[in-house]
Amino acid sequence: MVALGLATREHYPMGGFISTDKEKGKSITLSELLSFTMISQTVVSSLLVVLGAAGVRAQQRQSLWGQCGGSGWSGPTLCVDGAWCNPQNQWYHQCIPGSGPTTAQPQVPTTTARPTTTLVTSVVSSTTSPSDPVVTNPPVNPGTCPNTPSGLGTPVANQLNDPFTFHNGNKVTSKADWACRQREISELLQRYELGTLPPKPSSVTASFSGSTLSISVSEGGRSISFTVSINNRPSGAGPHPAIINFGTFGASLPVPAGVATINFNNDDIAQQQGGSSRGRGKFYDLYGSSHSAGALTAWAWGVSRIVDALELTQAQTGIDPTRLGVTGCSRNGKGAIVAGALEPRIALTLPQESGAGGSGCWRIATWQKNNGQNVQDSTQIVQENVWFSPNFNSYVNNVNQLPFDHHLLAGLIAPRALYVMENVDMEWLGKISTYGCMGIARKQWEALGVLDNFGYSQVGGNSHCSFPSSQQGSELNAFIDKFLLKRSGGNTNIFRSTQTHSSFNLNNWSPWAVPSLN
């Protein structure tokens, strides 16, 4: 007989046990000890196998631009030689060139930090043609449009909603119908996802001094004020075009000479520092912290007030309010595309790497995730930040019930110009979701006969929100030349990706007919 004094009592399949504190000193048989020993060896062997597998995974190296970490990531966490794992946010870390910071990086918080960068200006000569027509959305006479039915309508699964069928089932057959359909889509987006966009306030005043445009707004006995800075104003007789840039995060577009830049601190209007930001910012100071608008809608409202102010101060600023672009990257890219959709005075919308909640479609992202891809979807994005209305939370677990998707958000811009820039190396952004969503959105420009006003370009080989040179000369500059500088030349009918998305069929996801609208 052998006595063991161990601190726990465990039963094993072969019938043995070891003693507990209460049973110290009790004896077990030699056969029981041998049984325990054999099982312990089995457990140890299994543990070694697990640890060995973990060691193999730890030695695997992720390729350049691939994912190397983030919440829920189970793949390689080390990068190939010459690259380091950069935490873009809590959910996505990416291998980028270089050796990384020389000091240890802090843990990535739930909300990503906003690095300070600036718009870079390159030199291009400028000529203007004030007589060129301005592309705008067709006018809407609300009295001639059908009322939007209540309710979500019939769920749409494994395809995207038909842009050319009203919520009541009637077909869009003319440009006048299309204007009514856009009005309906905007109403549905605001009702179920974005929150209500308030109309122009009762009072908007503006003044300009140096490079600062000061804007004051009053409504319902409340008032707010905010400023934007206008930089790189061209010399010579104006008025000149300008691009409104959301924030400082990812402000990397190389804006050519002849185009001013307007730096808009969108966080001042609606905060985006996580869930606690709900109802905070000057928009909510004016309309109340319980207003239904999410941050994206509040920012679009802010862009509208900037345009109001530019219309009031054109003689002082030298900026042409009919030749305005809007841009932003990542979270601010979502803001840019929503602003372009909700503010019809924007001539050129330039979202960069906006991903889910921007140029990506909810249904396609869900399909990607169901196929094992690590992509941001509706259920995760509402946990990250307050970009959307609280109303959206009721639908994120079943996006098929929504009477829209983001191809229709983009379609609110048509026939105005839209150039979407995406990154094929970042699966988290939904590289298939944005490709499919914008490829199907493009059909709305096709129906209007203005494919030259639509561009989608998805390339790789660059870190998040750094602008790749391959998109500049023949793409970005072509759009700015045509729609802001009013110069001819350059191709603006662009739909391309440097990766083949063979698993996704655009036509299968859009089985409806594309009419020719006159």
Secondary structure, 3 states (H helix, E strand, C coil): CEECCCCCCCECCCCCECCCHHHCCCEECHHHHHHHHHHHHHHHHHHHHHHHHHHHHHHCEECCCCEEECCCCCCCCEECCCEEEEECCCCCEEEEECCCCCCCCCCCCCCCCCCCCCCEEECCCCCCCCCCCCCCCCCCCHHHCCCCCCCCCCCCCCCCCCCCECCCCCECCCHHHHHHHHHHHHHHHHHHHHCCCCCCCCEEEEEEECCEEEEEEEECCEEEEEEEEEECCCCCCCCEEEEEEECCCCCCCEEECCCEEEEECHHHHCCCCCHHHCCCCHHHHHHCCCCCCCHHHHHHHHHHHHHHHHHHCHHHHCEEEEEEEEEEECHHHHHHHHHHHHCCCCCEEEEECCCCCCCCCHHHHHHHHHCCCCCCCHHHHHHHCCCCCHHHHHCCCCHHHCCCCHHHHHHCCCCCEEEEEEECCCHHHCHHHHHHHHHHHHHHHHHCCCHHHEEEEEECCCCCCCCCHHHHHHHHHHHHHHHCCCCCCCCCCEEEECCCCCCCCCCCCCCCCCCCCC
